[in-house]
């Protein structure tokens, strides 16, 4: 019998994004069956510590990485550690260009505030979103700068609000990519936990967690 896959859930940064509430939801609902370690400090981002885990989920907005933390994070993912970012993680560690490259995008704005009504469309053809029905949400609608090399899994049409020149722009909401041997997933939803609880979103995240986890290679034995 194999051990449960090991997930490091790091929560902190800007408290306006309620990192503890989102982390509680992930641990108690989506990460049942995984071996979860919770941490509230970035000091755990070392080569030795990250090597013990199969997936890193940083519920973190703003903040900064030291040089050694940045190197440990990027090198660990490249060596096979999975990475799953939500919502404000596209605005985390703003001084770290390597983190932006790895994540695949950067937050720019959420025109219209946090009560925008919009539709999220899931693209067919990828197991993470296959069979999911489009979902309507009322939340922040992220306008992002996105690496064209990522695989887009869900999109929305930007409302624009007072920024009328953005109206109608198709914008990625969720994507995946590889970084070396590691697998990276990002979803712009998650301003509140209610959005993550929507059936289609929760299903996508559950599949993404499973997909992103480090692939273990068995050498002999059972």
C-alpha positions in Angstrom: 0.0 0.0 0.0 1.4 3.4 -1.0 1.6 6.3 1.4 -0.7 9.2 0.9 0.7 12.0 -1.3 2.2 14.8 0.7 0.9 18.3 0.3 2.4 21.5 1.8 -0.2 24.1 2.3 1.4 27.5 3.0 -1.0 30.3 4.1 -0.3 33.9 4.7 0.6 37.2 3.0 -2.2 39.8 2.6 -5.0 38.9 5.0 -7.6 40.6 2.8 -7.7 37.3 0.8 -8.6 35.3 3.9 -5.8 32.8 3.5 -6.8 30.8 6.6 -10.4 30.4 5.5 -9.3 29.2 2.0 -6.7 26.9 3.5 -9.3 25.4 5.9 -11.6 24.6 2.9 -8.8 23.0 0.9 -7.5 20.9 3.8 -11.0 19.8 5.0 -12.7 19.3 1.7 -10.4 19.0 -1.4 -7.4 17.5 0.3 -9.0 14.7 2.2 -7.0 11.5 1.6 -3.7 13.5 1.3 -1.1 14.0 4.0 -1.3 17.7 4.6 1.2 19.9 6.4 0.1 23.5 7.2 2.7 26.3 7.5 2.2 30.0 7.9 5.8 31.1 7.2 7.9 31.2 4.0 10.9 29.9 5.9 9.9 26.4 4.9 10.9 27.1 1.3 14.2 25.3 1.4 15.5 22.5 -0.8 15.5 19.9 2.0 11.9 20.8 3.2 10.3 21.0 -0.2 11.9 17.7 -1.2 9.6 16.0 1.3 6.4 17.0 -0.5 4.6 16.1 -3.7 2.6 19.3 -4.0 2.9 22.9 -2.8 -0.2 25.1 -2.5 0.7 28.6 -1.4 -2.4 30.6 -0.4 -0.4 33.8 -0.5 -0.8 37.3 -1.9 1.9 40.0 -2.0 4.9 39.3 0.2 8.4 38.6 -1.0 10.9 35.8 -1.4 14.5 35.9 -0.3 17.1 34.8 -2.9 17.5 31.3 -1.3 13.7 30.9 -1.0 13.2 31.8 -4.7 15.9 29.4 -5.8 14.6 26.5 -3.6 11.0 27.0 -4.9 12.0 27.2 -8.6 14.5 24.4 -8.4 12.2 22.1 -6.4 9.3 22.5 -8.9 11.7 21.9 -11.8 12.8 18.7 -10.0 9.2 17.4 -9.8 7.4 19.2 -7.0 3.8 20.1 -8.1 2.6 23.7 -7.6 -1.0 24.9 -7.4 -1.8 28.6 -7.2 -5.1 30.3 -6.6 -6.4 33.8 -7.1 -4.0 36.2 -5.4 -1.0 34.0 -6.1 -0.8 35.8 -9.4 0.0 38.9 -7.3 2.4 37.2 -5.0 6.1 37.9 -4.7 5.9 40.8 -7.1 9.7 41.3 -7.2 10.3 37.8 -8.3 10.3 37.6 -12.1 11.2 33.8 -12.0 8.0 33.1 -10.0 6.0 34.9 -12.7 7.6 32.8 -15.4 6.9 29.6 -13.5 3.3 30.4 -12.6 2.6 31.6 -16.2 0.8 34.8 -15.5 0.6 38.1 -13.5 -2.4 39.9 -12.1 -3.1 43.4 -13.5 -6.5 44.4 -12.4 -10.1 43.3 -11.5 -12.2 46.0 -13.3 -15.6 46.4 -11.7 -14.6 45.4 -8.2 -15.7 42.2 -6.4 -19.3 42.0 -7.4 -18.9 41.4 -11.2 -21.3 38.7 -12.6 -19.6 36.7 -15.3 -19.5 33.3 -17.0 -16.6 30.9 -16.8 -16.3 28.5 -19.7 -14.3 25.2 -19.5 -12.5 24.0 -22.6 -13.1 20.5 -23.7 -10.3 18.1 -24.4 -8.4 18.1 -21.1 -9.1 15.6 -18.3 -8.9 18.4 -15.7 -12.0 20.1 -17.1 -13.6 17.5 -19.3 -17.4 17.3 -18.9 -17.7 20.4 -16.7 -20.6 22.8 -17.4 -20.0 26.5 -17.7 -20.5 28.3 -14.4 -21.7 31.8 -13.5 -19.9 33.5 -10.6 -20.3 36.9 -8.8 -16.8 37.9 -7.7 -13.7 39.7 -8.8 -12.9 39.1 -12.5 -9.2 39.0 -13.0 -7.5 40.7 -15.9 -4.1 39.0 -16.2 -1.0 39.0 -18.3 -0.6 35.4 -19.4 2.3 33.4 -20.9 1.1 32.2 -24.3 3.0 28.9 -23.6 0.5 27.7 -21.0 -2.4 25.4 -21.7 -5.6 27.3 -21.0 -8.4 25.3 -19.4 -11.1 27.9 -18.7 -11.8 31.4 -19.9 -14.2 34.3 -19.4 -15.1 37.5 -21.3 -13.9 40.6 -19.4 -16.8 42.8 -18.3 -14.4 45.8 -18.3 -16.3 48.1 -15.8 -14.9 51.6 -16.1 -12.1 50.2 -18.3 -14.2 50.1 -21.4 -11.3 49.2 -23.7 -11.1 45.8 -21.9 -14.7 44.9 -22.4 -15.2 41.6 -24.4 -11.6 40.5 -24.1 -11.4 36.7 -23.7 -9.3 36.1 -20.6 -7.9 32.8 -19.2 -9.3 31.9 -15.8 -7.4 28.6 -15.3 -4.4 27.0 -16.9 -1.7 24.4 -16.5 1.9 24.1 -17.6 5.0 22.1 -16.9 8.2 23.6 -15.4 11.0 21.2 -15.9 9.7 17.9 -14.3 7.1 19.7 -12.2 3.5 20.4 -13.1 2.0 23.8 -12.4 -1.7 24.8 -12.2 -3.3 28.2 -11.6 -6.9 29.3 -11.2 -7.9 33.0 -10.9 -11.0 32.2 -8.9 -10.9 32.2 -5.1 -11.6 35.7 -3.9 -14.0 34.0 -1.5 -14.4 30.4 -0.6 -18.0 30.4 -1.9 -16.7 30.4 -5.5 -14.4 27.5 -4.9 -17.3 25.5 -3.5 -19.2 25.6 -6.8 -19.5 22.0 -8.1 -17.7 22.6 -11.4 -14.9 24.6 -9.7 -14.4 22.1 -6.9 -14.2 19.3 -9.4 -11.6 21.1 -11.5 -9.5 21.8 -8.4 -9.7 18.3 -7.2 -8.6 17.0 -10.6 -5.8 19.6 -10.8 -4.5 18.6 -7.3 -4.3 15.0 -8.4 -2.7 16.0 -11.8 -0.1 18.3 -10.3 1.2 16.0 -7.6 4.8 14.7 -8.1 4.9 11.5 -10.0 6.6 8.9 -7.9 8.6 6.2 -9.5 8.6 2.8 -7.6 11.9 0.9 -7.6 11.2 -2.7 -6.7 9.1 -3.8 -3.8 5.3 -3.2 -3.5 
